[in-house]
C-alpha cells in the first residue's frame, strides 16, 4: 500500500507501507533521524521517542527480527517508522518475530522505499520538522492542514503520557548496597537493569511525586531518568528537584540531565536536529578522554546560563554543546 511523508515545509517523500495499515491512516510527529546501524527495537520502545517519526539512516532494517529481551518498555512509543529498505528475511538465534509483525502488533505505521539520505540531509539543513506519515490515498491539502495544526515540540510536556502511574520496585541483582529512587520521566528498562547490576535497589516513582514523599522513601540517591518532550515544560519536576538539591545525592541522564540543569538555575534550548545515534564523540573534561556514546536528545543545556557553582564535565565534539554537568560542592551530576 502507498505511504507518504509530508513535512511542514510541504516536502513530500513517497514509499510503501510495511507496518500497520488502516483506511486513511495517518500519524503526526516531529521528523527525526537516527544513525545507529542496529538497535531498532530499542529505538521503537524507547519512551523518549514519543511524538516523533523516526527515520533510520542505515539502509537495511529488520535483518535480525525482534525479541522480547531487548525491549526498553512494554509498548512502542514513536508515532511512525521510516526505512530505506525493510528486510523481511530476518535471521538471528534470539529472534522471535519479524519487525513487520511487531509493528502491526503495536499498531505502528511504517514506510520503506524512502530515500533516507535525502530525508536526513533535508532535516539537517532545515532542522527537525513537524510531519505526517500517511498510509493509503490522502488529499494532500488535508495532510498539509493537519501538519500545520500539529503542536511544536517546544513547550510540549510529554512526560505525563509516559511516566508510571504507580510506584514499583526493581530489586538489586545481588546484594543490596544502595536504595535509589528513580523519577520516571520515561525511563528505559536497560537503565534500571544497569542500576540493579550495580547492587542498587531501585524504587521507580511517578514524575509528579512530591519532594516530601520522595524523602519519606529514605533513598541513598535520586536518579532522574530519560524521557520525551521539552524539559522546561515539566515545571512540577523542576520545582521538586530544586527542593531536594543539597539534601540527597542526585544524578540524571537525558531529559533528567536537562531538568536538573533547570532546577539548578540554568536554561535549555532546542537543537536544530538533535543527537540521535550510537556514535557521538564526547570528551570527558575531567580525564581528557574521548568517549563514543549512544545518544537520543533534542534539547541541550545552555552553557552560558550555568551558575558559577556548576561546571561542565562533558562536551560533544561534533558541535561543542554541553553533554554533562557537575555541581562543584554537592553530589549532583548528570549527562
C-alpha positions as protocol buffer text, in pm:
chain_id: "A"
residue {
  index: 1
  type: UNK
  ca { x: 0 y: 0 z: 0 }
}
residue {
  index: 2
  type: UNK
  ca { x: 118 y: 352 z: -80 }
}
residue {
  index: 3
  type: UNK
  ca { x: 275 y: 550 z: 202 }
}
residue {
  index: 4
  type: UNK
  ca { x: 396 y: 908 z: 214 }
}
residue {
  index: 5
  type: UNK
  ca { x: 575 y: 1153 z: 441 }
}
residue {
  index: 6
  type: UNK
  ca { x: 470 y: 1518 z: 421 }
}
residue {
  index: 7
  type: UNK
  ca { x: 671 y: 1781 z: 608 }
}
residue {
  index: 8
  type: UNK
  ca { x: 563 y: 2122 z: 731 }
}
residue {
  index: 9
  type: UNK
  ca { x: 765 y: 2288 z: 452 }
}
residue {
  index: 10
  type: UNK
  ca { x: 547 y: 2092 z: 202 }
}
residue {
  index: 11
  type: UNK
  ca { x: 824 y: 1846 z: 108 }
}
residue {
  index: 12
  type: UNK
  ca { x: 685 y: 1503 z: 17 }
}
residue {
  index: 13
  type: UNK
  ca { x: 853 y: 1160 z: 26 }
}
residue {
  index: 14
  type: UNK
  ca { x: 674 y: 860 z: -130 }
}
residue {
  index: 15
  type: UNK
  ca { x: 723 y: 496 z: -34 }
}
residue {
  index: 16
  type: UNK
  ca { x: 543 y: 172 z: 50 }
}
residue {
  index: 17
  type: UNK
  ca { x: 381 y: 69 z: 376 }
}
residue {
  index: 18
  type: UNK
  ca { x: 526 y: -231 z: 564 }
}
residue {
  index: 19
  type: UNK
  ca { x: 374 y: -180 z: 909 }
}
residue {
  index: 20
  type: UNK
  ca { x: 27 y: -128 z: 1049 }
}
residue {
  index: 21
  type: UNK
  ca { x: -229 y: -27 z: 789 }
}
residue {
  index: 22
  type: UNK
  ca { x: -578 y: 111 z: 804 }
}
residue {
  index: 23
  type: UNK
  ca { x: -822 y: 314 z: 598 }
}
residue {
  index: 24
  type: UNK
  ca { x: -677 y: 664 z: 563 }
}
residue {
  index: 25
  type: UNK
  ca { x: -435 y: 605 z: 850 }
}
residue {
  index: 26
  type: UNK
  ca { x: -209 y: 895 z: 945 }
}
residue {
  index: 27
  type: UNK
  ca { x: 22 y: 976 z: 1235 }
}
residue {
  index: 28
  type: UNK
  ca { x: 177 y: 1313 z: 1314 }
}
residue {
  index: 29
  type: UNK
  ca { x: 503 y: 1391 z: 1490 }
}
residue {
  index: 30
  type: UNK
  ca { x: 842 y: 1555 z: 1472 }
}
residue {
  index: 31
  type: UNK
  ca { x: 1056 y: 1405 z: 1193 }
}
residue {
  index: 32
  type: UNK
  ca { x: 1396 y: 1298 z: 1330 }
}
residue {
  index: 33
  type: UNK
  ca { x: 1673 y: 1062 z: 1218 }
}
residue {
  index: 34
  type: UNK
  ca { x: 1884 y: 804 z: 1398 }
}
residue {
  index: 35
  type: UNK
  ca { x: 2227 y: 699 z: 1269 }
}
residue {
  index: 36
  type: UNK
  ca { x: 2252 y: 365 z: 1452 }
}
residue {
  index: 37
  type: UNK
  ca { x: 2325 y: 57 z: 1240 }
}
residue {
  index: 38
  type: UNK
  ca { x: 2127 y: -168 z: 1474 }
}
residue {
  index: 39
  type: UNK
  ca { x: 1909 y: -142 z: 1784 }
}
residue {
  index: 40
  type: UNK
  ca { x: 1585 y: -62 z: 1604 }
}
residue {
  index: 41
  type: UNK
  ca { x: 1366 y: -244 z: 1856 }
}
residue {
  index: 42
  type: UNK
  ca { x: 1524 y: -49 z: 2141 }
}
residue {
  index: 43
  type: UNK
  ca { x: 1451 y: 271 z: 1948 }
}
residue {
  index: 44
  type: UNK
  ca { x: 1091 y: 168 z: 1884 }
}
residue {
  index: 45
  type: UNK
  ca { x: 1025 y: 101 z: 2253 }
}
residue {
  index: 46
  type: UNK
  ca { x: 1220 y: 397 z: 2397 }
}
residue {
  index: 47
  type: UNK
  ca { x: 969 y: 639 z: 2559 }
}
residue {
  index: 48
  type: UNK
  ca { x: 1200 y: 929 z: 2466 }
}
residue {
  index: 49
  type: UNK
  ca { x: 1076 y: 897 z: 2105 }
}
residue {
  index: 50
  type: UNK
  ca { x: 716 y: 976 z: 2198 }
}
residue {
  index: 51
  type: UNK
  ca { x: 551 y: 1210 z: 1943 }
}
residue {
  index: 52
  type: UNK
  ca { x: 830 y: 1154 z: 1689 }
}
residue {
  index: 53
  type: UNK
  ca { x: 853 y: 986 z: 1348 }
}
residue {
  index: 54
  type: UNK
  ca { x: 1195 y: 822 z: 1327 }
}
residue {
  index: 55
  type: UNK
  ca { x: 1395 y: 769 z: 1007 }
}
residue {
  index: 56
  type: UNK
  ca { x: 1681 y: 518 z: 1023 }
}
residue {
  index: 57
  type: UNK
  ca { x: 1983 y: 624 z: 817 }
}
residue {
  index: 58
  type: UNK
  ca { x: 2125 y: 270 z: 791 }
}
residue {
  index: 59
  type: UNK
  ca { x: 1980 y: 131 z: 464 }
}
residue {
  index: 60
  type: UNK
  ca { x: 1876 y: -223 z: 572 }
}
residue {
  index: 61
  type: UNK
  ca { x: 1645 y: -257 z: 872 }
}
residue {
  index: 62
  type: UNK
  ca { x: 1480 y: -570 z: 1006 }
}
residue {
  index: 63
  type: UNK
  ca { x: 1767 y: -813 z: 941 }
}
residue {
  index: 64
  type: UNK
  ca { x: 1764 y: -979 z: 1282 }
}
residue {
  index: 65
  type: UNK
  ca { x: 1394 y: -961 z: 1368 }
}
residue {
  index: 66
  type: UNK
  ca { x: 1263 y: -876 z: 1716 }
}
residue {
  index: 67
  type: UNK
  ca { x: 1290 y: -1047 z: 2053 }
}
residue {
  index: 68
  type: UNK
  ca { x: 1130 y: -981 z: 2391 }
}
residue {
  index: 69
  type: UNK
  ca { x: 1455 y: -943 z: 2586 }
}
residue {
  index: 70
  type: UNK
  ca { x: 1578 y: -618 z: 2431 }
}
residue {
  index: 71
  type: UNK
  ca { x: 1262 y: -411 z: 2467 }
}
residue {
  index: 72
  type: UNK
  ca { x: 1309 y: -82 z: 2653 }
}
residue {
  index: 73
  type: UNK
  ca { x: 944 y: -70 z: 2762 }
}
residue {
  index: 74
  type: UNK
  ca { x: 623 y: -266 z: 2720 }
}
residue {
  index: 75
  type: UNK
  ca { x: 494 y: -63 z: 2424 }
}
residue {
  index: 76
  type: UNK
  ca { x: 607 y: 124 z: 2114 }
}
residue {
  index: 77
  type: UNK
  ca { x: 615 y: 500 z: 2176 }
}
residue {
  index: 78
  type: UNK
  ca { x: 714 y: 661 z: 1848 }
}
residue {
  index: 79
  type: UNK
  ca { x: 446 y: 776 z: 1604 }
}
residue {
  index: 80
  type: UNK
  ca { x: 589 y: 623 z: 1288 }
}
residue {
  index: 81
  type: UNK
  ca { x: 894 y: 449 z: 1140 }
}
residue {
  index: 82
  type: UNK
  ca { x: 1083 y: 520 z: 816 }
}
residue {
  index: 83
  type: UNK
  ca { x: 1346 y: 300 z: 647 }
}
residue {
  index: 84
  type: UNK
  ca { x: 1522 y: 276 z: 312 }
}
residue {
  index: 85
  type: UNK
  ca { x: 1468 y: -99 z: 277 }
}
residue {
  index: 86
  type: UNK
  ca { x: 1286 y: -339 z: 507 }
}
residue {
  index: 87
  type: UNK
  ca { x: 1443 y: -686 z: 523 }
}
residue {
  index: 88
  type: UNK
  ca { x: 1167 y: -946 z: 567 }
}
residue {
  index: 89
  type: UNK
  ca { x: 1411 y: -1240 z: 558 }
}
residue {
  index: 90
  type: UNK
  ca { x: 1536 y: -1196 z: 914 }
}
residue {
  index: 91
  type: UNK
  ca { x: 1780 y: -1429 z: 1089 }
}
residue {
  index: 92
  type: UNK
  ca { x: 1912 y: -1440 z: 1447 }
}
residue {
  index: 93
  type: UNK
  ca { x: 1915 y: -1713 z: 1710 }
}
residue {
  index: 94
  type: UNK
  ca { x: 1736 y: -1478 z: 1953 }
}
residue {
  index: 95
  type: UNK
  ca { x: 1467 y: -1354 z: 1713 }
}
residue {
  index: 96
  type: UNK
  ca { x: 1105 y: -1435 z: 1791 }
}
residue {
  index: 97
  type: UNK
  ca { x: 914 y: -1245 z: 1522 }
}
residue {
  index: 98
  type: UNK
  ca { x: 965 y: -1015 z: 1227 }
}
residue {
  index: 99
  type: UNK
  ca { x: 988 y: -639 z: 1261 }
}
residue {
  index: 100
  type: UNK
  ca { x: 679 y: -609 z: 1040 }
}
residue {
  index: 101
  type: UNK
  ca { x: 471 y: -835 z: 1266 }
}
residue {
  index: 102
  type: UNK
  ca { x: 594 y: -642 z: 1571 }
}
residue {
  index: 103
  type: UNK
  ca { x: 488 y: -310 z: 1417 }
}
residue {
  index: 104
  type: UNK
  ca { x: 148 y: -448 z: 1321 }
}
residue {
  index: 105
  type: UNK
  ca { x: 101 y: -592 z: 1671 }
}
residue {
  index: 106
  type: UNK
  ca { x: 164 y: -249 z: 1822 }
}
residue {
  index: 107
  type: UNK
  ca { x: -33 y: -63 z: 1552 }
}
residue {
  index: 108
  type: UNK
  ca { x: 261 y: 145 z: 1430 }
}
residue {
  index: 109
  type: UNK
  ca { x: 265 y: 257 z: 1065 }
}
residue {
  index: 110
  type: UNK
  ca { x: 596 y: 226 z: 880 }
}
residue {
  index: 111
  type: UNK
  ca { x: 722 y: 314 z: 534 }
}
residue {
  index: 112
  type: UNK
  ca { x: 1006 y: 168 z: 326 }
}
residue {
  index: 113
  type: UNK
  ca { x: 1144 y: 279 z: -9 }
}
residue {
  index: 114
  type: UNK
  ca { x: 1218 y: 628 z: 121 }
}
residue {
  index: 115
  type: UNK
  ca { x: 1543 y: 797 z: 20 }
}
residue {
  index: 116
  type: UNK
  ca { x: 1653 y: 830 z: 382 }
}
residue {
  index: 117
  type: UNK
  ca { x: 1980 y: 1001 z: 286 }
}
residue {
  index: 118
  type: UNK
  ca { x: 1784 y: 1276 z: 113 }
}
residue {
  index: 119
  type: UNK
  ca { x: 1541 y: 1300 z: 405 }
}
residue {
  index: 120
  type: UNK
  ca { x: 1828 y: 1317 z: 656 }
}
residue {
  index: 121
  type: UNK
  ca { x: 2007 y: 1589 z: 459 }
}
residue {
  index: 122
  type: UNK
  ca { x: 1680 y: 1782 z: 443 }
}
residue {
  index: 123
  type: UNK
  ca { x: 1634 y: 1763 z: 821 }
}
residue {
  index: 124
  type: UNK
  ca { x: 1998 y: 1860 z: 880 }
}
residue {
  index: 125
  type: UNK
  ca { x: 1957 y: 2167 z: 660 }
}
residue {
  index: 126
  type: UNK
  ca { x: 1610 y: 2275 z: 769 }
}
residue {
  index: 127
  type: UNK
  ca { x: 1610 y: 2142 z: 1126 }
}
residue {
  index: 128
  type: UNK
  ca { x: 1368 y: 1897 z: 1284 }
}
residue {
  index: 129
  type: UNK
  ca { x: 1030 y: 1949 z: 1119 }
}
residue {
  index: 130
  type: UNK
  ca { x: 676 y: 1857 z: 1203 }
}
residue {
  index: 131
  type: UNK
  ca { x: 542 y: 1598 z: 966 }
}
residue {
  index: 132
  type: UNK
  ca { x: 280 y: 1338 z: 897 }
}
residue {
  index: 133
  type: UNK
  ca { x: 312 y: 975 z: 792 }
}
residue {
  index: 134
  type: UNK
  ca { x: 9 y: 875 z: 586 }
}
residue {
  index: 135
  type: UNK
  ca { x: -95 y: 535 z: 453 }
}
residue {
  index: 136
  type: UNK
  ca { x: -330 y: 499 z: 156 }
}
residue {
  index: 137
  type: UNK
  ca { x: -478 y: 767 z: -65 }
}
residue {
  index: 138
  type: UNK
  ca { x: -494 y: 1107 z: 101 }
}
residue {
  index: 139
  type: UNK
  ca { x: -582 y: 1454 z: -17 }
}
residue {
  index: 140
  type: UNK
  ca { x: -254 y: 1644 z: 7 }
}
residue {
  index: 141
  type: UNK
  ca { x: -419 y: 1966 z: 121 }
}
residue {
  index: 142
  type: UNK
  ca { x: -582 y: 1784 z: 413 }
}
residue {
  index: 143
  type: UNK
  ca { x: -244 y: 1645 z: 515 }
}
residue {
  index: 144
  type: UNK
  ca { x: -86 y: 1991 z: 497 }
}
residue {
  index: 145
  type: UNK
  ca { x: -364 y: 2128 z: 717 }
}
residue {
  index: 146
  type: UNK
  ca { x: -309 y: 1851 z: 974 }
}
residue {
  index: 147
  type: UNK
  ca { x: 64 y: 1923 z: 989 }
}
residue {
  index: 148
  type: UNK
  ca { x: 14 y: 2298 z: 1033 }
}
residue {
  index: 149
  type: UNK
  ca { x: -223 y: 2236 z: 1323 }
}
residue {
  index: 150
  type: UNK
  ca { x: 6 y: 1985 z: 1497 }
}
residue {
  index: 151
  type: UNK
  ca { x: 190 y: 2103 z: 1813 }
}
residue {
  index: 152
  type: UNK
  ca { x: 552 y: 2214 z: 1818 }
}
residue {
  index: 153
  type: UNK
  ca { x: 795 y: 2018 z: 2034 }
}
residue {
  index: 154
  type: UNK
  ca { x: 896 y: 2336 z: 2217 }
}
residue {
  index: 155
  type: UNK
  ca { x: 674 y: 2381 z: 2521 }
}
residue {
  index: 156
  type: UNK
  ca { x: 538 y: 2027 z: 2496 }
}
residue {
  index: 157
  type: UNK
  ca { x: 515 y: 1823 z: 2818 }
}
residue {
  index: 158
  type: UNK
  ca { x: 515 y: 1459 z: 2709 }
}
residue {
  index: 159
  type: UNK
  ca { x: 625 y: 1318 z: 3044 }
}
residue {
  index: 160
  type: UNK
  ca { x: 267 y: 1291 z: 3169 }
}
residue {
  index: 161
  type: UNK
  ca { x: 189 y: 1042 z: 2891 }
}
residue {
  index: 162
  type: UNK
  ca { x: 482 y: 807 z: 2963 }
}
residue {
  index: 163
  type: UNK
  ca { x: 552 y: 821 z: 3337 }
}
residue {
  index: 164
  type: UNK
  ca { x: 443 y: 535 z: 3560 }
}
residue {
  index: 165
  type: UNK
  ca { x: 107 y: 584 z: 3729 }
}
residue {
  index: 166
  type: UNK
  ca { x: 212 y: 399 z: 4043 }
}
residue {
  index: 167
  type: UNK
  ca { x: 530 y: 330 z: 4237 }
}
residue {
  index: 168
  type: UNK
  ca { x: 712 y: -1 z: 4182 }
}
residue {
  index: 169
  type: UNK
  ca { x: 1039 y: -167 z: 4280 }
}
residue {
  index: 170
  type: UNK
  ca { x: 1324 y: -303 z: 4069 }
}
residue {
  index: 171
  type: UNK
  ca { x: 1527 y: -522 z: 4311 }
}
residue {
  index: 172
  type: UNK
  ca { x: 1905 y: -531 z: 4316 }
}
residue {
  index: 173
  type: UNK
  ca { x: 2064 y: -809 z: 4113 }
}
residue {
  index: 174
  type: UNK
  ca { x: 2263 y: -942 z: 4407 }
}
residue {
  index: 175
  type: UNK
  ca { x: 2338 y: -793 z: 4747 }
}
residue {
  index: 176
  type: UNK
  ca { x: 2158 y: -464 z: 4803 }
}
residue {
  index: 177
  type: UNK
  ca { x: 2401 y: -183 z: 4881 }
}
residue {
  index: 178
  type: UNK
  ca { x: 2208 y: 128 z: 4781 }
}
residue {
  index: 179
  type: UNK
  ca { x: 1847 y: 238 z: 4762 }
}
residue {
  index: 180
  type: UNK
  ca { x: 1792 y: 463 z: 4461 }
}
residue {
  index: 181
  type: UNK
  ca { x: 1464 y: 642 z: 4391 }
}
residue {
  index: 182
  type: UNK
  ca { x: 1415 y: 694 z: 4016 }
}
residue {
  index: 183
  type: UNK
  ca { x: 1187 y: 973 z: 3896 }
}
residue {
  index: 184
  type: UNK
  ca { x: 1026 y: 824 z: 3587 }
}
residue {
  index: 185
  type: UNK
  ca { x: 1015 y: 1073 z: 3300 }
}
residue {
  index: 186
  type: UNK
  ca { x: 1002 y: 781 z: 3052 }
}
residue {
  index: 187
  type: UNK
  ca { x: 1269 y: 551 z: 3187 }
}
residue {
  index: 188
  type: UNK
  ca { x: 1422 y: 276 z: 2973 }
}
residue {
  index: 189
  type: UNK
  ca { x: 1435 y: -77 z: 3113 }
}
residue {
  index: 190
  type: UNK
  ca { x: 1806 y: -112 z: 3044 }
}
residue {
  index: 191
  type: UNK
  ca { x: 1889 y: 187 z: 3264 }
}
residue {
  index: 192
  type: UNK
  ca { x: 1708 y: 23 z: 3555 }
}
residue {
  index: 193
  type: UNK
  ca { x: 1884 y: -305 z: 3475 }
}
residue {
  index: 194
  type: UNK
  ca { x: 2225 y: -137 z: 3484 }
}
residue {
  index: 195
  type: UNK
  ca { x: 2149 y: 19 z: 3822 }
}
residue {
  index: 196
  type: UNK
  ca { x: 2042 y: -315 z: 3969 }
}
residue {
  index: 197
  type: UNK
  ca { x: 2359 y: -481 z: 3834 }
}
residue {
  index: 198
  type: UNK
  ca { x: 2548 y: -230 z: 4049 }
}
residue {
  index: 199
  type: UNK
  ca { x: 2370 y: -351 z: 4363 }
}
residue {
  index: 200
  type: UNK
  ca { x: 2108 y: -77 z: 4364 }
}
residue {
  index: 201
  type: UNK
  ca { x: 1753 y: -147 z: 4475 }
}
residue {
  index: 202
  type: UNK
  ca { x: 1553 y: 94 z: 4260 }
}
residue {
  index: 203
  type: UNK
  ca { x: 1216 y: 238 z: 4356 }
}
residue {
  index: 204
  type: UNK
  ca { x: 1056 y: 390 z: 4045 }
}
residue {
  index: 205
  type: UNK
  ca { x: 812 y: 672 z: 4120 }
}
residue {
  index: 206
  type: UNK
  ca { x: 580 y: 893 z: 3913 }
}
residue {
  index: 207
  type: UNK
  ca { x: 733 y: 1212 z: 3779 }
}
residue {
  index: 208
  type: UNK
  ca { x: 490 y: 1427 z: 3979 }
}
residue {
  index: 209
  type: UNK
  ca { x: 574 y: 1276 z: 4320 }
}
residue {
  index: 210
  type: UNK
  ca { x: 644 y: 1548 z: 4577 }
}
residue {
  index: 211
  type: UNK
  ca { x: 982 y: 1605 z: 4740 }
}
residue {
  index: 212
  type: UNK
  ca { x: 838 y: 1515 z: 5082 }
}
residue {
  index: 213
  type: UNK
  ca { x: 715 y: 1178 z: 4957 }
}
residue {
  index: 214
  type: UNK
  ca { x: 1049 y: 1109 z: 4791 }
}
residue {
  index: 215
  type: UNK
  ca { x: 1237 y: 1183 z: 5113 }
}
residue {
  index: 216
  type: UNK
  ca { x: 993 y: 959 z: 5303 }
}
residue {
  index: 217
  type: UNK
  ca { x: 1131 y: 666 z: 5100 }
}
residue {
  index: 218
  type: UNK
  ca { x: 1473 y: 723 z: 5263 }
}
residue {
  index: 219
  type: UNK
  ca { x: 1677 y: 699 z: 4941 }
}
residue {
  index: 220
  type: UNK
  ca { x: 2055 y: 695 z: 4924 }
}
residue {
  index: 221
  type: UNK
  ca { x: 2027 y: 890 z: 4599 }
}
residue {
  index: 222
  type: UNK
  ca { x: 1777 y: 1027 z: 4348 }
}
residue {
  index: 223
  type: UNK
  ca { x: 1801 y: 929 z: 3982 }
}
residue {
  index: 224
  type: UNK
  ca { x: 1639 y: 1143 z: 3710 }
}
residue {
  index: 225
  type: UNK
  ca { x: 1553 y: 935 z: 3403 }
}
residue {
  index: 226
  type: UNK
  ca { x: 1541 y: 993 z: 3032 }
}
residue {
  index: 227
  type: UNK
  ca { x: 1217 y: 1098 z: 2866 }
}
residue {
  index: 228
  type: UNK
  ca { x: 1048 y: 1287 z: 2581 }
}
residue {
  index: 229
  type: UNK
  ca { x: 950 y: 1646 z: 2517 }
}
residue {
  index: 230
  type: UNK
  ca { x: 1063 y: 1988 z: 2631 }
}
residue {
  index: 231
  type: UNK
  ca { x: 1231 y: 1980 z: 2976 }
}
residue {
  index: 232
  type: UNK
  ca { x: 1120 y: 2336 z: 3053 }
}
residue {
  index: 233
  type: UNK
  ca { x: 757 y: 2225 z: 3026 }
}
residue {
  index: 234
  type: UNK
  ca { x: 791 y: 1979 z: 3316 }
}
residue {
  index: 235
  type: UNK
  ca { x: 769 y: 2259 z: 3572 }
}
residue {
  index: 236
  type: UNK
  ca { x: 648 y: 2043 z: 3862 }
}
residue {
  index: 237
  type: UNK
  ca { x: 957 y: 1820 z: 3838 }
}
residue {
  index: 238
  type: UNK
  ca { x: 1189 y: 2121 z: 3821 }
}
residue {
  index: 239
  type: UNK
  ca { x: 1034 y: 2251 z: 4144 }
}
residue {
  index: 240
  type: UNK
  ca { x: 1058 y: 1912 z: 4316 }
}
residue {
  index: 241
  type: UNK
  ca { x: 1423 y: 1865 z: 4227 }
}
residue {
  index: 242
  type: UNK
  ca { x: 1514 y: 2218 z: 4334 }
}
residue {
  index: 243
  type: UNK
  ca { x: 1370 y: 2133 z: 4677 }
}
residue {
  index: 244
  type: UNK
  ca { x: 1589 y: 1820 z: 4701 }
}
residue {
  index: 245
  type: UNK
  ca { x: 1924 y: 1966 z: 4591 }
}
residue {
  index: 246
  type: UNK
  ca { x: 2158 y: 1958 z: 4888 }
}
residue {
  index: 247
  type: UNK
  ca { x: 1950 y: 1703 z: 5079 }
}
residue {
  index: 248
  type: UNK
  ca { x: 2046 y: 1385 z: 4890 }
}
residue {
  index: 249
  type: UNK
  ca { x: 2282 y: 1293 z: 4604 }
}
residue {
  index: 250
  type: UNK
  ca { x: 2118 y: 1346 z: 4264 }
}
residue {
  index: 251
  type: UNK
  ca { x: 2221 y: 1215 z: 3923 }
}
residue {
  index: 252
  type: UNK
  ca { x: 2042 y: 1214 z: 3590 }
}
residue {
  index: 253
  type: UNK
  ca { x: 2053 y: 1130 z: 3222 }
}
residue {
  index: 254
  type: UNK
  ca { x: 1898 y: 1274 z: 2904 }
}
residue {
  index: 255
  type: UNK
  ca { x: 1577 y: 1463 z: 2996 }
}
residue {
  index: 256
  type: UNK
  ca { x: 1669 y: 1415 z: 3362 }
}
residue {
  index: 257
  type: UNK
  ca { x: 2001 y: 1591 z: 3293 }
}
residue {
  index: 258
  type: UNK
  ca { x: 1820 y: 1885 z: 3136 }
}
residue {
  index: 259
  type: UNK
  ca { x: 1558 y: 1909 z: 3411 }
}
residue {
  index: 260
  type: UNK
  ca { x: 1835 y: 1901 z: 3673 }
}
residue {
  index: 261
  type: UNK
  ca { x: 2011 y: 2189 z: 3497 }
}
residue {
  index: 262
  type: UNK
  ca { x: 1687 y: 2389 z: 3501 }
}
residue {
  index: 263
  type: UNK
  ca { x: 1642 y: 2314 z: 3872 }
}
residue {
  index: 264
  type: UNK
  ca { x: 1995 y: 2445 z: 3931 }
}
residue {
  index: 265
  type: UNK
  ca { x: 1909 y: 2773 z: 3761 }
}
residue {
  index: 266
  type: UNK
  ca { x: 2036 y: 2714 z: 3407 }
}
residue {
  index: 267
  type: UNK
  ca { x: 1843 y: 2726 z: 3080 }
}
residue {
  index: 268
  type: UNK
  ca { x: 1790 y: 2479 z: 2795 }
}
residue {
  index: 269
  type: UNK
  ca { x: 1729 y: 2522 z: 2424 }
}
residue {
  index: 270
  type: UNK
  ca { x: 1628 y: 2304 z: 2129 }
}
residue {
  index: 271
  type: UNK
  ca { x: 1892 y: 2172 z: 1893 }
}
residue {
  index: 272
  type: UNK
  ca { x: 1847 y: 2220 z: 1520 }
}
residue {
  index: 273
  type: UNK
  ca { x: 1817 y: 1846 z: 1454 }
}
residue {
  index: 274
  type: UNK
  ca { x: 1917 y: 1670 z: 1776 }
}
residue {
  index: 275
  type: UNK
  ca { x: 2167 y: 1400 z: 1864 }
}
residue {
  index: 276
  type: UNK
  ca { x: 2033 y: 1052 z: 1788 }
}
residue {
  index: 277
  type: UNK
  ca { x: 2261 y: 759 z: 1719 }
}
residue {
  index: 278
  type: UNK
  ca { x: 2524 y: 526 z: 1856 }
}
residue {
  index: 279
  type: UNK
  ca { x: 2846 y: 700 z: 1754 }
}
residue {
  index: 280
  type: UNK
  ca { x: 2856 y: 1051 z: 1904 }
}
residue {
  index: 281
  type: UNK
  ca { x: 3206 y: 1155 z: 2021 }
}
residue {
  index: 282
  type: UNK
  ca { x: 3209 y: 1317 z: 2364 }
}
residue {
  index: 283
  type: UNK
  ca { x: 3508 y: 1446 z: 2558 }
}
residue {
  index: 284
  type: UNK
  ca { x: 3528 y: 1385 z: 2931 }
}
residue {
  index: 285
  type: UNK
  ca { x: 3681 y: 1712 z: 3051 }
}
residue {
  index: 286
  type: UNK
  ca { x: 3798 y: 1556 z: 3378 }
}
residue {
  index: 287
  type: UNK
  ca { x: 4011 y: 1290 z: 3210 }
}
residue {
  index: 288
  type: UNK
  ca { x: 4055 y: 1434 z: 2861 }
}
residue {
  index: 289
  type: UNK
  ca { x: 3946 y: 1101 z: 2713 }
}
residue {
  index: 290
  type: UNK
  ca { x: 3714 y: 1074 z: 2413 }
}
residue {
  index: 291
  type: UNK
  ca { x: 3411 y: 852 z: 2464 }
}
residue {
  index: 292
  type: UNK
  ca { x: 3192 y: 720 z: 2181 }
}
residue {
  index: 293
  type: UNK
  ca { x: 2838 y: 747 z: 2312 }
}
residue {
  index: 294
  type: UNK
  ca { x: 2482 y: 645 z: 2232 }
}
residue {
  index: 295
  type: UNK
  ca { x: 2254 y: 949 z: 2238 }
}
residue {
  index: 296
  type: UNK
  ca { x: 1894 y: 1049 z: 2192 }
}
residue {
  index: 297
  type: UNK
  ca { x: 1807 y: 1408 z: 2279 }
}
residue {
  index: 298
  type: UNK
  ca { x: 1673 y: 1715 z: 2102 }
}
residue {
  index: 299
  type: UNK
  ca { x: 1735 y: 1971 z: 2378 }
}
residue {
  index: 300
  type: UNK
  ca { x: 2061 y: 2077 z: 2545 }
}
residue {
  index: 301
  type: UNK
  ca { x: 2177 y: 2283 z: 2839 }
}
residue {
  index: 302
  type: UNK
  ca { x: 2280 y: 2641 z: 2758 }
}
residue {
  index: 303
  type: UNK
  ca { x: 2639 y: 2663 z: 2880 }
}
residue {
  index: 304
  type: UNK
  ca { x: 2630 y: 3042 z: 2911 }
}
residue {
  index: 305
  type: UNK
  ca { x: 2341 y: 3016 z: 3158 }
}
residue {
  index: 306
  type: UNK
  ca { x: 2512 y: 2782 z: 3406 }
}
residue {
  index: 307
  type: UNK
  ca { x: 2555 y: 2925 z: 3758 }
}
residue {
  index: 308
  type: UNK
  ca { x: 2913 y: 2969 z: 3882 }
}
residue {
  index: 309
  type: UNK
  ca { x: 2893 y: 2663 z: 4109 }
}
residue {
  index: 310
  type: UNK
  ca { x: 2806 y: 2431 z: 3818 }
}
residue {
  index: 311
  type: UNK
  ca { x: 3083 y: 2303 z: 3592 }
}
residue {
  index: 312
  type: UNK
  ca { x: 3074 y: 2135 z: 3252 }
}
residue {
  index: 313
  type: UNK
  ca { x: 3204 y: 1776 z: 3271 }
}
residue {
  index: 314
  type: UNK
  ca { x: 3145 y: 1658 z: 2912 }
}
residue {
  index: 315
  type: UNK
  ca { x: 3116 y: 1825 z: 2571 }
}
residue {
  index: 316
  type: UNK
  ca { x: 3001 y: 1697 z: 2232 }
}
residue {
  index: 317
  type: UNK
  ca { x: 3288 y: 1712 z: 1983 }
}
residue {
  index: 318
  type: UNK
  ca { x: 3058 y: 1748 z: 1683 }
}
residue {
  index: 319
  type: UNK
  ca { x: 2902 y: 2078 z: 1789 }
}
residue {
  index: 320
  type: UNK
  ca { x: 3068 y: 2168 z: 2123 }
}
residue {
  index: 321
  type: UNK
  ca { x: 2740 y: 2152 z: 2315 }
}
residue {
  index: 322
  type: UNK
  ca { x: 2713 y: 2055 z: 2682 }
}
residue {
  index: 323
  type: UNK
  ca { x: 2684 y: 1679 z: 2741 }
}
residue {
  index: 324
  type: UNK
  ca { x: 2743 y: 1669 z: 3116 }
}
residue {
  index: 325
  type: UNK
  ca { x: 2743 y: 1892 z: 3424 }
}
residue {
  index: 326
  type: UNK
  ca { x: 2858 y: 1859 z: 3783 }
}
residue {
  index: 327
  type: UNK
  ca { x: 2798 y: 2068 z: 4094 }
}
residue {
  index: 328
  type: UNK
  ca { x: 3130 y: 2191 z: 4235 }
}
residue {
  index: 329
  type: UNK
  ca { x: 3030 y: 2146 z: 4600 }
}
residue {
  index: 330
  type: UNK
  ca { x: 2743 y: 1896 z: 4613 }
}
residue {
  index: 331
  type: UNK
  ca { x: 2699 y: 1532 z: 4497 }
}
residue {
  index: 332
  type: UNK
  ca { x: 2492 y: 1639 z: 4197 }
}
residue {
  index: 333
  type: UNK
  ca { x: 2579 y: 1549 z: 3837 }
}
residue {
  index: 334
  type: UNK
  ca { x: 2423 y: 1442 z: 3507 }
}
residue {
  index: 335
  type: UNK
  ca { x: 2496 y: 1355 z: 3144 }
}
